[in-house]
Amino acid sequence: MNGSSPAACGKGAGDAVAASSRDDENAPRAAVLLSSFFRRAAPAAAVLWAACGSIGDPLPPMAHIPEAVGDLAARQVVDEIVVTWSWPLLTTEGAAAGRLSRFTLRAVEVPADAAGLPEAAIDEHGRDVAVVAAGRLAGKAPGDRFELRLPLEDWRLDRTVILAMTADNRAGRAAGYSNQVKLQPIEPPAAAAVAQPVVTQDGIALTWRSPGGAGAYVIERRVGSEPDFSPVARAEQPRFVDRAVQWGRRHEYRIRSFAATVAGEAEGRLSATAAVTPADVFPPAAPQGLRAVSTEAAVELSWSLNREPDLAGYRVLRDGKAVSAVVERPAFSDRQASAGREHEYAVVAVDGAGNQSGPSAPVTAAAGR
């Protein structure tokens, strides 16, 4: 903007018109030229008048107030309260929320059935339980995650609280409280006492003595050289069968107990480790449905397919002796049978560890019929 007035802008346009009309006031050609000028100058004049507006008032400085935290979460892990949240991405003005001075976590004791609190009640009845200030914010940026571990001894057990957090800018201003989180700190359940794992044909069976207060359990497992334990199941009763067995490799197990609270559940202590190295000594089931059909050249045998996942195949017996290597398909053609003589046939199943089933129900047949 150049600060020129509408009058000055109008004068410039008028001078241009006057200069054009002075060329020849009386000639018809001059009238035609003047009319053409106005047609061409009108759009430019409109832009010129619009550009000659006055300068507006200056904008106020940005307040840099971060948006409220939206993902506050808290849970009890044994003898700690673990609180997590994220640095807000934006300010209330839509800019990057980079100018924070602190996060303040407040707690308010409430009745067990309380659903939420107005912000005024948090202001009046809440107490500060943690402040994360400049030292913890160094090197952090919008979107980064935070975790705070607070000792259980600082909390009143079996009391229900609502947690809320503010995110303050460098002037100490906040957009309000975060989402509210309900929590009930309790005495954590004791560790389960795990019995020695038992290897069965169905898998590795685990049982344990339930500690007082526990209502659920997470089973963790480590196999062979794996560096860490991984959760494999959650159980409501103190027993579990691990069917994903890796034969010949060491399996280690531990149990984590959980207790229900009015605000969710509390994670209890971890059990000692129980270990076993399972050996596959369990044979597959005997094949079923053996049938024999005699032809001129052979005895054709077929039977139902076994369903064991580690099945290697089948071996055919004639008169109690094996007459085949391990065959994968449930069928066999005996071309060595004596013509005209009846033979008794049976089939056994063999797994990958070499375990052999009992024989199937026998059938009799003779080649050449």
C-alpha positions, 0 to 999 in steps of 0.5 A: 500500500502506498498510502495514496488517497482516493482523491489522488487515485481519481485525479490520476485517472481523470488527468489521463482522460483529459489528456486524451480528449485535448487531442482534438475536441471537435473531430469525430475521430477524437470522439471515437478514440475517447469512447475506446479509451473509456472501454479499455480503462474501466477495468484498470480504474476499478483495480486502481480504486480498490488498491487505494484502500486504507491500511488495516489495524495491526494483528495482535501477537500470537499467544502460542497456547498449546492445545490440550493433551488428548491422549493421557493414559495411566495404569498400575504396574506392580508398585508404580503408577505409569502415566503416558501422554504426547506433546500436543502438535498444534497451538490453539491458533494452528501453529506448531506447539513448540513453546512449552514450559511444563506439563502439570499432572493433577489428581482428584479423589472421587467416588468410585462411580464418578464419570468425570469432573468439570474443570472448576472442580479439578482447579478447586479440589485437585492436587499436583502429583507431578510437574514435568518442566524444562529439564525433561522437555529439552530435546523434545518436540511436538508429537513426542511421547512421555512416560512418567513412573510414580511410586505407589507409596505416594498414593492412597490405596483403594481410593479412586482418583481422576487424573488430568493434565495441563500443558503450559506455554512459556507465559504459564497459559494453558488451553485447559485440562486434558482428557480425564483418566480414572485410576484406583491404586491397590495393593498389587497381586502377589506372584503366582507359584508355577508348577513344573510344566508337563509335556503331553501329546496335546502340548505343554501343560502349565498350572499355577497356584493363584495368588490372592486378589488375582483374576486374570493371568498373562502367560509369557514364553521364551523358546531356545535362544530368543532374547526376550519373553513374549506374551502368548495367551491370557487366561482367567483360570490358573491353567494353560496348554501351549499347543505351539510346541517346538520339540527339542528346544527349551521352553521357559514360561512365566506368569503375570497376575492381574487384579480388577479395579473399579477403573480397570485392572492393576498389573501384579508381580511376575512369577519365577520362571519354569522351564522344560525341553519337550521331547516328541515321544508321542506317536500318531493315531493308527490309520483308519478305513483301510480298504483292499481291492484285488486286481490281476497284477496287484492288491490296491490299498487305500485308507483315510488321511491322518491329521497330525501336523507332524505326520511324515507318512505311512508304512504298509505291513503284509502278514505283519512285515513292512513291505514299503518305505514311508509313503506320503499318500494314503494309498499303496499298490502291492505288486509283489503279493503272491498270486492266488494267495490271501494276505493280511494287510495293515498300515501304521502312521509315522511322524517326523520324529520317527514315532510309529503308531499302532497298526490299523484294523487289518484287511485280507486280499489276494492278487490275481482275483 
